[in-house]
Every structure is written in C-alpha cells, then in structure tokens.
Amino acid sequence: MGLALFLLLGSAKPISFLADPNIIIIKEIKIEILGNSTVGKYKCNCPHTFRDTIFLNSTTKNNLKSEIATANFDCGNRIMNKDLKSTIKVTEFPKSTVTITNIKRSGTDYKCSLNLKITDKTLSYSNLALKNSKESLTGVVNVKFSDLELEPPTKMGGVIKVKNEFVIHFVLYKT
C-alpha cells in the first residue's frame, strides 16, 4: 500500500504558482498633479488604497473604477492645500472618479481608455499609453484648468499665478 501511494504521488506534477500574464492585480492608485506657477513648480499627491483585478483579453472585467476623496490631496503645505481644494471645489465635489477601461497590450506596455471626473466635468482619453514595469502601470495626461471650466489660483492680487496647464500623473501599483 505504501509503495503504491509513493508511486502515485511520485509521478504527480508539481503545482505551478506562476502568475497568469492575462491578470493584473492592483493594490493602490496614486494620483499626482504637477504644474507651474510664477514662483515655481508644484506637486500635489493623493495615494489611494484600492484593490482590484484586471483581466486582459476578457469581456467580463477589463476595467477599473475608483472614487478618490479630493480632500486627501496633499501639496506639501497648508496654503497650497487650501488653494487646490478651493479651486477644485472640494466641499461641492468631495470625490473624483477615475475609470480605466479597454485595457490592451501594446508591445510590453498597455493602452487604455481613461475617464477622469473632476468637479462635474468628465475628461475622456482613448488609446492612452500605460508604461508597464514590474511594480506598476503609469500614465500621464495633460490637462488645463479651463478644460474643467476652473480658474487657476492666484495670490497677492495676481502677482502669484498658477499656469493654466498641468499634468495628471497616475500610477497603478501592482501586488
């Protein structure tokens, strides 16, 4: 009996724990807003714990959707935090929505469609490049405050002005 069990188990194939290349597990989204003003550059961050799975080549679940609390953006100092939150109307619009759909391979990277809902405006991008690394998928979109029907912040009677153009850099961290 013991010999039969040994022969049976001895011929069994080992279980493979290799990752499926058609599945990407996301553990966190980080949004950065990068821009310039008349006094220099600024950077505001909003890390957001978020767990979801992307199934490539699938019609059932090839998207991500996450609501992000706009009050969580941090620009590194109290005055800039207040200005950003005032500009994007945090009290009126406490959440922004990031929706990524139609994720497809493009060489070693990916392409996707992206919808960003900020305030009551939705910005849509198709065929957006997602740079693939071992740790993350990274994308960049160029935006203008005027695209969102918002006025860039100013201070000191207009002496300090934030430029209309800014960049939204987002990172989808993999597990």
Secondary structure, 3 states (H helix, E strand, C coil): CHHHHHHHHHCCCCCCCCCCCCEEEEEEEEEEEEEEECCEEEEEEEEEEEEEEEECCCCCCCEEEEEEEHHHCECCCHHHHHHHHHHCCCCCCCEEEEEEEEEEEECCEEEEEEEEEECCEEEEEEEEEEEECCCEEEEEEEEEHHHHCCCCCEEHHHCEEEEEEEEEEEEEEEC
